[in-house]
């Protein structure tokens, strides 16, 4: 935040005056007895005769309001639980102590000790008997900070957004509760949470361009993981029947309202399950999270009322594209003919990227925006899913589904491919595509293939975007609203 040198210097002078009085403006501690909410609640309970009067309270927080009325000053302090009014009286503090209020500014952290009372206007207030400066703020809060709406400033200086906007704080608290509810659900089903490497020698498990970094000690280039999948499958091979991880993944792709280069994924794998079992688990998981966090299975998202109650609609990818795009992709067996048909619909695609990419674009452009109510789209062409198991009755398709809610994908899952010969062939096909110019094609992970050759049981796997689930449950149409510190384009001067 830009601040004039005059304002900055004025606060520095106050800082020095405090030090000149022997006051440390950054003391190491303040013993508080109550949060602002706890203090207010204790007073209200005592007022109703349901508990003892709290006596002296010691509260602390950021100074967010200040009204000087001669020998009486009212202020509001804000902590993580809320706000509370405090009252400084000269006849209580003494003239010298009261004069210290001149050195305070909005944004400073202060501690206040005193007794609670209710003002004539009905506000619960601390009558301050003693106070301390806990952290002198050298930069002021932004002008009109109570309603900070500058989107660029809100994201670049997220701490200002969190100071100013209760809704932003509430969204992040909801995010934390969503993750806790997911863990509660999976733990209750016997899943084991384990961590897998972030730095990997092969960027596999998803169709995405990786970030590359350098491991100097080993003189080796490594990748930030684009998926949690292949290491969690190694755990299944290693006789863990149910495993999951909630972790950051990194994809070197563009920014949008639905995409951030680093985001949080849940991935789970269950031995002796298939994609039908995972479908049931996903709808039950989302319902559990909504019920735990919001207390309801009906949410509002982008102006739509969405009912999360299981069971969700199930439709094949073929029928979904037929419904919304008006074509059967099985009628077009090669990329060239399908690209030509897509062009008739106004969708320009490069047939060199492969038939699977074209089908994926048809899904994104024509189907996804229409899937407002929870819907599983299932049974994808094999060329779209190099890690999924073929359908026994139609080997051109795989047992895969994607879950859509509110017009966006929130889950991707399949019956995992556990045939090492088929997996190697598919990896090699992906390598051919990569060499042909597809930077998002899967890489060959030889170590995973060796692990798979030791045998992996039939397994159902799931990937779920935590950020998008939080978007849905908090009615936010931008992923930046639900990530504490989203990645942003550099400013022109940077």
N, C-alpha and C positions, 0 to 999 in steps of 0.2 A: 504494500500500500504506500503510495506517495504521501509524504507529509512535509509541510513547509519547515524550513530550517528554524524559523522563529518558534513554532510550536514545540519542536524537538528540544531546542535550547531551553525553553521555558520549563519543560519537565526535567531536564538535566539540572537546572538551578534548584528546583524543589528537591530533587534527589540529594544534592550537595547540602542543602539547608538541613534536611533530616539528619544527615551524617554529622553535620556540625553540632547538632543537638545531642549527639551520642546515640542516635537511633539507627539501628541496622535496618535498612529498607528491604533486605532480603534475608530475614532470619531463617534458621534451619528448621524451625518447627512451630506449630501452634496446636495445642491440645484442644480439639473440639469435642464437645459432648453430644451434639445433635447435628444432623443435616438440617437444612431449612425446612424440609418437609416434616422431619421428625419433631422439630421444635413446635411447628404450627399444630401438628396432630396432637402432641402431648397436651398443649394448652386447651385445644377444643375438647379433648376427652375429659380433662379436669373441669371444664366449664359445664359439661353435661353431668357432672357428678359421678363419672364412671372410672375415675382414677385420681391419684394424688396430683397436686400442683407440681410442675416440673422443677420449681426452684430456679437457681441460676443455670442459665444455658450458655454454652460457648459455641458460637457458630462462626462460619467463615465463608468467604466467597468473593467474587468479582463485583466491584462497585459499578452498578449499572444505572443508578439514578441518584441525584443529589439535589436537595432543596434547602437552601440556607434561609432561615427566617429569624435573623438576629441571633438571640441567645438559644435558639432551638434549630436543629438541623435534622431533617428527615432524609434517609437514604434507603436504597434497595440494594441488597447483595444477592448474587446469583451463584448457586453451586450446581452440581450435577443433578440435584433432586428438584430444584425449582428456585423460587425467589422468596425473600422475606424482608419486610421493612424493619429498619432499625432507627432509633431516635437518639440523637446526641443532645444533651442538655448541659448548658454551661454551669448551672448551679449544682449539677451532679458531678461533672467531670472536673470542675475548677477552670478558671480562666486560662491558665497556661496550657493545660491539656486540651482544652477546647480550641485554642488557637492552632493546634496541629492540623485541624481539619482543613485549614487553608492550603496545606501542602498535598491534599488529596485531589485526585482527578478521576473521572470516569475511566474505567478499565483497570484501576488498581485493585489488587487483592488485599482485603482487610479481614481481620478477625475481631469479633465483638463478643463481650461477655456482659450479661445482664439478666434482668427478669422480664418475663413476658406480660403484656397487657393488651387490651383491645382499645383502639382509639375511638374517638367520637364518630368517626366515619365507618367504624366497624372492622378496621384492619388489624390483624394480629401483628404485634410489633415488639421488638426487643428494646427495653429502656437500657441504654448502654451505661455500664458502670466502669468499663475499661475497654480499650481497643488497641489494636496493633496494626501497623502496615506490614503486610506479608510479602508483597512483591510490587514494587513501583513500576507501572507501565510507562515506558518512554515514548510509545507511539499511541496516539488516540484511537478510539474506535472510529470506524468510518462514519461520515456524516449520514444522518438518517439510518443509523445502524439497526434500529429496532425493526426496520422493514427492508433489510438488505436484499435487493432484487437483481443487482447486476450479475448476470449469470457467469460471465467471465471471472469476475472477482470472487464469486461464491466458490467456484471450482479451484482457482489458482491459490486462493488463500482460504482454504476450507475451514480453518480455525475461526475466521471471522464469520463465516456462514453458520458455524455451530454455536458461536456466541449469540448471534442475532436471531436465528430461526429455530424455534422449538420443533417445527415439523422435521427439519433436517436431523436434529438429535433423535427424534422419535423414530425416524426411518432406520437409523443405524442401530438403535436399541432393538428394533424389530428384527433387523438382520441377525443380531446376536442370538435372539430368541429362536429364530428359524433354524439356525445351525444347531443350537442345543436340542431342539425338538427332533431334528433329523437324527442326531446321535442317540437320543432316547429311544426312538423307534427302532433303529437298526440294532442297538445294543440289546433291546428286549427280545429281538429275534435271534440272538446268538451270533451276530456278526462281530468280528474282531477288527478293531481299528489299528492299522499299521501305516508307517510312512515309507515312501519309496523315493529314490534319488531324484533330485531336481536337475542336477548336471548329468547328462547322459551322453554316451558315445554314439548313439544312433537316435535320431528324432523320429520315433515311430509311434503308432497307435492312433493317428488321425491324419486327415488330409489337410496339411497346413504347412506354411513356410516357417522354419524355426529361427530363433535367435541364436547366433553363433558367438561363443566366447572362447577364451584361451586358458588352458591349464598349464601355466609356465613350468611347474615342477616336473611335469611329465612330457613337456614339449608336445602338447596335444590339443587340437581343437575339440571342444565339446559343445553340446547344445543344451539350452534351457528346454525342459520337457514341454512337449505339446499335448501330452496326454499322460494319464496315470496307468493306462491299461496293461501294458505288457509286463511290468514288474508285479502288478497285482495278480496277473495270471500265473506268474512264476510261483507266487505263494500258494495258489490253488494246486499247482503241480507238486508243491512241497507239503501237501496234506493239510492245508488250512481249508476247511470246507466253505467258510463264509468270511469274506474279508471286505473291508471298505477303507477308503481314504477321502478326506476332505482337504483339498490342497490347491495351491496356485498352479496354473498352467500358463504357458507363454506362447503366443502365436504372432508371428511377424506379419500382421495384416492391417488393413485400414481401420480407421476410427468411424464409428457410427453410433446411433442411439442404442444399438443392440450389441455393439462390439467394443471391447477394450483389449489392448494387446496382452494384458495380464488379467486373468479372471479366476474365479474360484469354482472348482468342479467337485462334485461328489461322484465317485465311481465305486461300484460294489460288484462283487462276483460271488456267485453261489453255485457250488457243485451240485450236480444231479437236478438242476433246474433248467428250464428252457425259457424262451422269450414270452410264452404265455404266463408262466409263473412271475416273471419280472413285470409284465403288464399289470397283473393284479397287485403286486407289491407297490408299484409306482402310484396307482390311484389311491391305495390305502395310505401310503406315505404322505402324499400331498394333503389328503383329507385330515390325517393326524396332525400335520403341521399347522394347517389352517385352523383347526379346532383348538389346538393348544395355544396358538399365538393370538388369534382373533376371536375365538369363541363362536365361530360361524363357518359354514361351508359355502356361503354365498358372498362373493366379493364383487366390488365394482372396479373395472379396469377399462380405461379409455372410453368411458361413457357407456360401457356394456355391463350388464349384470351377468356374472359368470357363476354357474353352479358347479362346485367341485365334487358333488356327491357321487361316489362310485355306484354302478359301473359306468365307465366312460364309453363314448361311441368308438367303434372300431370299423375302419374302412381300409381296403387295400389301396396301395399307391396307384395301381392301375385304375381302379374305379374313381379315386379322388381326382386324378388328372383328367379322366374322361368327364367327370362331373363339372369341373371348373374351367378346363381348357378345351374340352370337346374333341380330344383325340385319344386313341389307344396307342401307347408307345410300342406295344408288341407288334403293331402293324408296320413298324419301321425298324427293321433289324440291324441297320447300320447307322453310323453317325451322320453320314451325308444326307440320307433321306429324312432322318429325324430333324436335322438342322434346317432343311428346306421347309419342312412342315411348320417348324417353330417360327421361321421367318414369315410365313403366311399369317401368323398370329401377332406379328410385330415384335418378335423376340429375336434379336440378332445374337447368334452364338457361333463360335468357331468350331467346326466339326473336328479339327485337329486335336481338340481337347478331349475328345472321346464321347461316346454315347451316354455314359453315366453322368458326365457333367451337364449334358443337355437336359437329361431327365431331372437332374437336381435343380436346374434353373427353372424348368417348367413348374416344379413343386414350389419353389420360392416365390415365383412371380404370380402364379395363378391360384394356387391352392392355399398356401400358408396364410395369406391375409384374411381368408374366409373362415378359418378354423378358430372361431371365438370361444365356443364351448369346448371343454376338454375332449380331445380326439386323439386316438392312436391311429397313425397311418402305418400300415404294415406290408411286408413282403416286397423287398426292393430287388432290382436287378443285381446280379452278382458283381458286375463291374463297378457298382457304386459302393460295395461293401467288402473290401479285401480281407476282413477279419471275422466275417460272419459265416455261419454254417448254411450250406445249401438246403433248400426244401427237398425232402425225399421224393415228393411227387412232381417237382418241377425244378430241376437242377439249374435252370437259368435264373432262378430267384433265390434269395436267402431269407432266413428267419430273422428279420430285423423289423423294428418299429421305431418311429419317432413320435414323441408326445408333444402335442401343440395345445396351447391355451392362450387366449387373447390375441390370436394372430401371430404368435411367435413360438419357435421351438424351445421346449424346456427340457426334453429328455431324448436320449438316443440309446437304443439297447438292441441286443441280439442274442440268439443262441450262438455261443462262441465256437469258432472253427477250431477243432482239436485234431484234425487230420494233418500231420506235419508235411506230408507230400503235397497235398492240395495247398497248404499255406505257403510252402516254398514257391510253388508255381505262381501263386498270386503275387507274392512279393517280387518275383522276377518280372512279372507283367508290369507291376508298378515301377520297377527300375527302368524298363523300356520306355514307359511314359515320361519318367523324369528326364531321361536322356534325350527324349524328343521335345523337351521344353516345358513340361508340366512341373513347375516348382513346388506344387502342393502334393505331388504323388508320394506315396508311402516309401520309406527307405527299407532296405533289407536289414533285418536285425538277426544276424547269424547266431548270436548268443541265445536269443529267444527261441529260434528254431531248434537249437540243440536241446534246450529245456523241454520244448514240446515233444521232441522225439523220445523223451523219457516217459511220456504218457500224461495226458490231462483228461480228467473225467468230463462227461457232458456238463456244461456250465452255462448259466445265464448271467450275462453281464449288463451293467447299466452305467450310463454317464448322464449326469443331470447338472445343469448350470444353476448354481446357487444364486448368482446375481439376478438372473431372469426370474427365478421363483420369488425373490424378494421384490422385484419390480411389480410382479403380479399382485402380491399380497399387500403392497403399500400404494398401489395405483400410481406408479411412476412409469412414464413412457420412455425415459432415458436411463441407460445403465449408469450414467455418471452420477445420478442422484442416489444410487444405492451402494456405491463404492466410496469408502472414506476419502481416498485420494486418487481420482481418475487421472489417466494420462491425457495431456493436452498438447496441442500443437505449440511449438515455441513462438514467443512473441517476436515481432520483426527485429527488435534490438538484440535478441538473444543469439 
